[in-house]
């Protein structure tokens, strides 16, 4: 790989471009597009590197606007050659996760659809519904599911069929809760079941969400028959009940396709000028077992490229057993052969990708497209409402352009204690949680018994924008990190404190700042003594109120967490020899101060890092009368 950094774009230097293209081999691999700062703009893969890279520079003005903008910035191209196309696809996925290039952004992570999470990283894994995928190598996520109601009802029924962990934390220290008595939980909190036995049960549950319910019923039937032959009638009865529950679950599926015994997925999209809604129908043994949804940027790629990226992203996160033998696609995939080879290698059996034109397969793809179209209508309606709100806000505040990125700030504390601040971001009228930030107030004057919201807000704004003040040449307008509007939660006092800081930093002229007072929902502008004349229900004001409420919620959540951590550790900090690490170990083992107080010295000594001597000190700290009795004896 080359490491020389150029400054002239390749499109403006034909000789250097042609020389670089000749250096790229006609082999499978991954290519990197680099800018003048040696930053990776885009990562792609191809079965013929030279041909693919050359296509970007041949009539590049005919590409999508997003790709044209990227090509204008490319000053160098690097590559990694692989042995096979499947290796190139897998390598591309890993490199995109590592570098996160700006122009590789296609699928929108808007938390619109929920996932099912199984925390395999824990000894006794939990299973729950979430809208946030956390970075974990061991935890597994299934989805995203479009039909939230069906997902919830399926999970609820599964928890009635199989004994599973019901609570994230134990309810009691020394005994199981009611869920154990009624057979809903195997007694995880008291370790009445081994991790291996519990994981075996959860593996069966996961088969339901992998679309393998029929296979699971066959396995349980075999186990039931063996248990009955061995005269283990209670075990056979439990398996019989589980089989009946799973058969009811199969009967509740909404779509049945006749004469279909092959496992297949069908993918289709509906798109307009800006949005593309993609859906995948998972059909197993003639039944629709899952309906997954994705949202993409329609301006960034062609329909076939969008479907290709969705399939690559989806199948890279599933287990090989979940990959079907046939994938039906609405459009021809630009690199369908490469994807088919990659999936065949992962599954260990042939995976075919087809574009059906007639009969039942085409009807299935048409049904998927129809559902995607309905979702597109909903997405567009929400986008129109947000655009209307941004237009109304731009008119009310006399802004030159639509406020696409709006930042909201709030302070939270209790009489100055545990003071924190929140920064929430709305992009195109929707929460962009990946840009949320929280701050611990560092001002020594803000302490328990003495609060200063004005100084706290000024500190947060200074910390947020100080890198722009330190580098006057740093681009502001057009920078995706630079807000079109800043909203302060508060009245004229908070706004004046922020304006003074921005004026000192010489940033006020480039920033649009307002404040929203809670009492009457009044909007104040810098330098104006009276609030802006607005109506409570007009779209722009409602957008600011949603932003303010989100900033308030985020600030309170962080404040409560900080306060809880302080209260949990305050008493432990008074024990000599008990540092922060050992405090964490104790709290991880006993969950609360009350349980630590009730523990015996022997139980305390079992915690990693807590020896018999320290365990005795901890016990005597919570039971001073025991020390007095020992001395009197």
N, C-alpha and C positions, 0 to 999 in steps of 0.2 A: 504493500500500500504506500502511496506517495504521501509525503508530509510537507511538500513545498506549498506555501500560501501565496496565491496570486491576488492581484487587485482588479484585473480587467475581466469582465464577463466573457465567457467563451463565445457567445453569440456575436460579440464585437471583435473577435480575433479568429477569423476563419482558419488561418494556418495552424494556430495552436490547437484549435478544436479538432481539425482533421488529424493532426499528429496524435492527439490524445485518443481519438476514436480508434486509430490503427493499433494503439497499444493494448486495447481491450480485446481479449480473446473471444472467439465464438464458442464459448462453453457455458454450461449452467453456472449460476452463482448469484451473488448479491452485489448491488452497486450503491454507492453513496454520492449524493449531490452535495457539494460544499460551497459556502459563500466566501466572501473576502475576509471574514473573521475566523475562518476555518471551522465554522459551525455547520453541523449536518442539517441540511434543509429537507432532504427526502431520502428514504431507503426503499429500494425496490428489489425484486428478484426476477429472473428470467432464465429460460432454458438456452437462450443465446444472447449473451451479454451485449456484444457489439451491436447486433441488430436492434435490440430493445433501446439501448441508450441513444443510438443514432436517430431513432424515431422521434425523440424529444426535440431535436434540433432541425428536423426536416419540416419546413412550413410550420414553425412553432406558434405562429399567430393564429393558426387554425385550431389550436387546442382549447380546452376549457380555460376560462379566464384565470382560474386559480393556478393551473399548470403553466400558463404563459407567464404569470408574475414570477413563479419559481424559476423558470428557465432563464429569465432575464437576470437573475441573481447568481447563477451557477458560475463559479470561476475554476472549479476543479472537479474531477470525477475519480473516485476510488472504487475498488472492487475486491471481492473475495471469491475465488473460484471454488466450486464444490464438485463432488463426484457425480451427484445425481440431482435431478430437479426437486425431488422430495427433500433432500438435505437443504437445498436453497430456500425452500418455503419455510422449513423449521428454523433455519438460521435467521431469515428475515424477521420472523415473529420475535425471536429473542433480542435482536438488535433494536427493533422498534421499541420494545419495552425498556431497553437500556438507555437509548438516546432520546426517545420521544420527540422525533422531528416535527417541526411545525406543520409541514405540508403533508404529513401522513395522517393528520386528523381527518377522519371521515365519519366514523360512528359517533353519535352524540351521546354522552353519558349524562342524561338529564334526570336520572333517578325516576323515570316514568314508570317502568315496570319493575316488579319485585323479583327477587331470587329466593331460592331455598338454600340455606346454608347448613352444612354439617361440619362441625368443628372437630375434625379428626386429629387436630393437634393436642386435644385433651385426652386424658385417660378414659374418661366417660364422656364421649362427645355429646354435644347438644344439637338439636335440629330445630330450626326456626326460620321464619320469613324475614327478609331484610331487603332494603333498597340500596344498600351500600356494600360494594365488594371490597373487602379488606385484603391487603397484600399478605398472603400466607401461602407457603409452599405445600402445607399439609391439608388445610381446610378445602372443602369442595363446595362449589356453587352450581346449582342447577337452575336454568332459566336463561333469560328473563321471561316470565310468564305474563301473557296478555290477560288471561281470565283470572283475576285476583280472587274472585269469589270461589271459583272451582278449586284453586290452589289451597285456600283456607279450609274448605270443606274436606278436601282430600287429606290434608295434614291432620285435621281433627279426627277423621275416621281412622286414619292410620294409628293415631295415638290411643284410640279405643281398642284397636285390634291387637297391637303389640305393646308390651310393658316397656315404656321409655322414660328417660329422665324428664321430669316435668318442670323443675325449677332451676334457674341459673345458680342459686345459692341455697344451702340447706335451711330449712325452717327451724329445726331444732338441733341442738348440739349432740345429744346422746340417744336420739331415737328417730325413726322415720316418721313422716307425716301421714296424713290420711290417704294419700295417693297409693302408698304401699299396701295399706289395709284393704283397699278395694281393687287391688291388682293392676292399677294404672302405672305403677313405677316398681322396678325390681329392688328398690332400696339402695340406690346409688349413694345417697348421702352418708350411709353407714357402711358402705362397701359390702352389702349383703350379697352382691353379685360380683364376680371377678371382671376386670376390664376385658378379658378375652371373650367371656360369655356375652357381655353386654354389646361388644363390637360385632359379634356374630349376629345378634338380633338386629342391630342397626344396618348391617350389610343387607339383610333381607328387606328392611324398610326402604333402603336406597333403591332397590330393584324396582319398586313401584314408580319412583320418579325418573327412572331410566327407561320407562316404558316396557318393562319386562315382567308385568304382573302375571301373565299367563305362564311364563317360565317359573315364576315363584310358586304359583299354585301347584304346578306339577311337582316341584321339589318338596313342598310341604305335604302333598298327598303321599309321596313315597315315605317320608319320615313318619307320617301318621300310621301307615300300614305296618311299618317296622315296629313302631311302639306298641301297636295292638297285638302283633304277633308275640312280642316279648312280655305281654300282659301288663304293660305300663299304661293303664287305661286313663289315668289323670292327664298324662302327657299327651296321649292321643286325643283326648277331649279338647285340650287347649289348641292343638293343631287343627282339629276339626272346626273350632270356632273361628280361628284365624282364616281358614280357607273360605268359610261362609262369608266372612267380612270382606275378603278380597273379591269374591264373586259379586257381592252387592256393589262394590266399587266399580268393577268392570261393567255392570249393568247400568250404572249411572253415566257412562260416557255418552256424549251428546251426538256423536256422528259414527255411524257404522257403514263401511264400504263393502259391498258384496263381492264375493269371489276374490278376495285379496288376502293372501297368506304371506306375502313378502313384506319385510320391514322396509319402509321407505320414508324419506322426508321430501316435502314439496315446498319450494321457496318461490315467492313472487313479491313484487313491490308495486306501489302506486306513488307517483311523483308529480310535483308541479315545478314551478321555476326555482323554488328554494328548498322545499322539504321532500324527503323520500321516506315513506313508511314501508318497512320490510316485515314480512311475517313468514315463519316456518311452521308448517303443520307436520307433526310427528305421528305417523301411522304405523301401528304395530298390530299384526294379526287382524287386519281389517277394521281396527278401531282407532279413532283419533285420541291419543293419550296426552298430547301436549300441544300448546299453541304459543310459540315464542314470538316476541316482537322486538324490533330494532328501529331506531330513527337515525337517518343519515342526512348529510348535506348534499342535496341534489346538484348543486353547482360544481361540486368538486370532481365528479366522475360520471361516466356513462352508466346506464342501467346495468349492463353486464358487469362492469367493474365494481359497482356497488354490491351486487349479489355475490361476486367473487370474494370481496373483502369480508362480507358478513359470514359467508360459509367458512372462510379461513379462520376468522376470529372465533366462531362458535365451536368448530370441531377441534381446535387446538386446546380447548379447556375441558373437553369431555373425555371420559374413559373410552378405550378402544371398543369395549363391548356395546357402547351406545351408538356407534357409527352404523348406519343402515347399509344395506347392500345396494340400494338404489336411491339416488337423489334426483328429483324432478325439478328442473329450473325453468322459469318463465322466459329467460333470455339466454342466448349463447354466452358462455363464460370466456373471456379472453385467454385465460390459461387453465381451461378445464382439464386438459390432459395432465398438467402438472399437479393439480389438486387431486384428481382421481388417483394418480400414482402415490401421492403422499398418504391419502386415506387408506388405500389398499395396503400400503406398508404398515400403517398403524394397526389396522384391523386384522391383518393377517389373511384376509380373503378379499376377493375382487369387489371393488366399489365402482359402480357405473354412474356417470352423470349424464342425464338425458334431457333433451328439450322436446317434450311430447307435442304432437300436432293433432292427434285425434283420439277418440274413444275415452275410456274412463280416466286415463292418466291426464289427458288434457283437461278434462272436466275438473279433476282435483286441483290442478294448477289454477284454473279459472276461479274456483271457489276461494283459494288462498288470495288471489289478486283482488277479489271482491271484498274480502275482509280487510285487506290492506287499504283499499279505497275508502272504506268507512273510517278507518283510523286516520287516514290522511285528512278527511273532512274535519274530524275533531281537532287534529293538530293545527290545521290552517285556521280554524275558528279561534282557537286559543291564541295563535300568533297574531291574528287580526285584532283581537281585543287588546293585546299588549302593545301593538303598534299604535292603536288609537289612543291608548293611555300615554305613550311616549310623545305622540304628536300634541296631545292636549297639554302635557307638561311643558313641552318646548314652547308652545304659544304663551302659556301662563307666565313662564320665567324669561321669555324673550331670548331663547337660546338659538344660536345660528344653525344647529343641526339637532337631530334626534339624540337624546341621551341614552345611547345604547348600553354604556357601562355606568351604572350608578352605584356609589358606595355609601353605606350608612354606618354611623358610629354611635355607640351608646356606652354609658358608664354604669357599673353595678357595684354596690357595696352595702354594708350595714353600718351606718355611722362611721364611715371611714375604714372599717376593718375589711381585710381581704378585697381591696379595691381592684377591679379589673375593667377592661374595656373590650368591646367587640368591633370587628370590621366585617360587615357582610356585603356581598356584591350581587347585584342583579344585572344580568346580561340579556338584552332584548326583552326586558320585563320579567325574566324568570330567574329564580335563585341559582347562582353558580357556586355551589358549595366547595368546589375545589379551590376557590379563591378566598374563602373565609379565613380570617385570622383573629386571634385573641391576644390581648396584651395584659401583662401584670404591671400595675402602676408602680413605678420606681421612686416617685417623688417622696422624700422622707417626711415632708410636711403632711402628707396624707397618711393617716394612721388611725388606729382605733380611738374614737372619741373626737376626731377632727377630720372632717371631709372637705374636699374642695373640688367640685365637679368642673369648674372653669379651668383650674390648673391641670387636672387630670386629662381633660379633653385636649388642651393645648399640647400636653406631653405626647399623647397618642398621635396627633396630626404631625407633630415634629418628627417623630420616629418613622411614621409612614412615608413621608416625602423627603427625608433628609438626603437620600442618595441623589435626588434630582437637584437639590440645592448645592450639594458637594460637586456635582458635575453639570455645570450650566449648559454644556453642549449635548447632554443626553437628550435624545428625541422625546418630545412630550406629545404634541398633537399627532394622532395617528398611531401612537404606541398602544398596544393592546393592554398594557398595565396601567395606562393613564386614564383616570375616570373622566367621563363627560360631565358628571355632576356628583358633588359631595353633599350628603344630607347629614346634618347634626341633629341628634335627638335632644331637644331643649329649646329654650327661648333666646331672647336677645343676648343674654349674658354669655351663654355657651358659644353663640355665633361670634360675638365680639372677640372672645379669647382665641378662637380659631383664626379669625381674620388677621388679628395682630401677629400671630405666628407666621402665617403665610406671607404677610407683608415683609416681615423680617427676612424670610427665606427668598424673597423676590419671586414668589410663585403665584401670587394672588391674581396677576393679570391673565394667567393661563388657566385658572381653575374657576369653575362655577360652583359656588357654595351657597347653601340655604340651610335653614333650621326649621324643624317642625315641632311646635309646642304641643304638649299632650292635652292640656286642659280644654282648649277650644279648637284643636287641630289647625292652628294658625301657622302660616308659612312666612318666615322673616327673611329678608334679603339684606346683604351687607350695606351698611350706611343708611338703612331705612328704619325710621322709628315706629312706623305703623305696619301691621301685617299686610300681606298681599290679599287683595280681594278675590276670594275663591269660594266655591261651593263645596260642601262636604262630600257630596256624591259624584262630583265630576271625575272622570277617569284618571286624570293626572294626579289629583289629590289622593285617590284611592291607591294608586301605585306607590306614592310616598308613604302612605299609612302602612301598606303591606311591608315595605322595606323597613320602616321604623319598628313595627311589631316583630319582624324577624331579627333585627339587631338587638331588640330588648330581650327576646327569648334566648338568643345565643349568649348574650352577656350574663344573664341570670344563670344559665346552665353552667357556665365556666365559674362564676362566683360560688355557686353551691358546691361544685366539685372541689374548689380550692379551700373553702371553709370546712367541708367534710374531712378532707385530708389533714388539715391543721388540727381539727378536733380529735381525729382518730389517733394522731401521733403526739398530741400535746402531753398526755399523761405518760406515755411510754418514754418520752424524751427525758423525763425526770429520773429515770432509773439509771444509775451509774453503770457504764460498760455496755449499754444497749444503744448502738449506733443506728443510723438510718437503714443500713442493709439488714441488720437483724430485726429491726422493727418490721420491715417489709416481709421477712420470712415468718415472723409471728402472725402478722395479720393475714398472710396467705394461708397459714395453717389453721387458724382459729376463726377467721372472718370478722371478728369484732372484739372490742375491749371486754365486753361482758363475758365472752367465752374464755378469754385469756385469764380473767379474774377467777373463773370457776375451775380452771385446770389445776391439776396437782403438779408438784415439782417433777414427778416422773414423766408426765405427759409433756410438760414444757421442755424437758431435756431431750425429747425425741425430735424436736425441730432442728433442722440443719443449722449449725453455728451456735446453738444454745447448749452449753455443757451443764453438768450437774450444779456447779457453783453458781453460774449465772441464773439457772433455773430457780435455785433457792432464793437468790436476791429478788427475782421477779415475784415469786410467790410471797415472800415476806413484805414486799412493797404493797401488795394488794391485801395482805392479811397481817397487819402489824400486831394484832393480838396474839398470833401464833408465836411471834418472836418474844413477846412479853411472857407468855406461858413457859417457853423454853428457858428463859433467863431465871424465872422464879423457881423452876424445878432444880 
